[in-house]
Amino acid sequence: MIKDIWEWIQHVNSSHRKLRLSCSVFAEHFNGFYSPDFLKTAFFVVTDEIPKPNFPQLREAGLGDFIDMDVGGITYNDTYYVKKEAANNLRLHFHELVHVLQWRELAPQGFIERYIQEIQSFGYDNAPLEKMAYALDGHYQSKGRHLSVEQFVRENL
Ligand SMILES: [Zn+2]
């Protein structure tokens, strides 16, 4: 199933390639948190509808609520999708960029496997990958001190 999800994700990303924007546009906003070199390698797509993998096997695995959850954004490897209403929400962009780094560190199949397992074991709100992203976006939002998110994710996964 992991392989099917990864194939679906690659399809979603390649079909949005022309619409995606580089996260370099956030270089100034995220200065001191994300390096310009990293931001160049991450992308986002503003969309009316967040693409979700509606696989029966995922529902059978207990991820139905997650699939149906109304979210402002979702990250698939190096690209995240944000709803039009949330497109100017810097905190959300910051959050999704944490996931881009997690995908990179764990590699796609590793991320997918771990994310599913965490949702099953802890639920969305308590999934460690989510808690890390929420802690970091909260730190940014509250104007916390500069820190390399790239390094933080590497050291805390
Ligand atoms: Zn998240």
Residues whose N, C-alpha, C, O or C-beta is under 5 A from the ligand:
A	BS01	ZN	E130 A133
